Amino acid sequence: TMLRSIVFGACVAATSAFAPMAGLPKAQTRAVAVSSPSMQMSPSVPFLKTPEALDGTMAGDIGFDPLGFSSLTDIRFLREAEIKHG
């Protein structure tokens, strides 16, 4: 009976995490102004900034680098590895 009450309490606590909170105010959003070319947003992932190394000079470059590998390694090496490994 003690074990059942513990399991029941854990289930109730877990399900209450998914219930909506009625008393919290809604968050306000604001627009962010983009002023410089280095601050432009990526067309492939609109909520991330365009990486500096991905400037559109290579074929198929649309600014997709969500993990930021292009800032750590030469873009030509990454391109060759992508072609090699499919």
QUICOR-V668985 format. One record per pair of residues at least 12 apart in sequence whose C-alpha atoms are under 6 Angstrom apart, sorted by the first residue. I is the first residue (numbers start at 0). J is the second residue. Records with the same first field share a line. If there is no record, write none. Layout:
# QUICOR-V668985
I = J + J
This chain:
# QUICOR-V668985
41 = 62
43 = 63
49 = 62
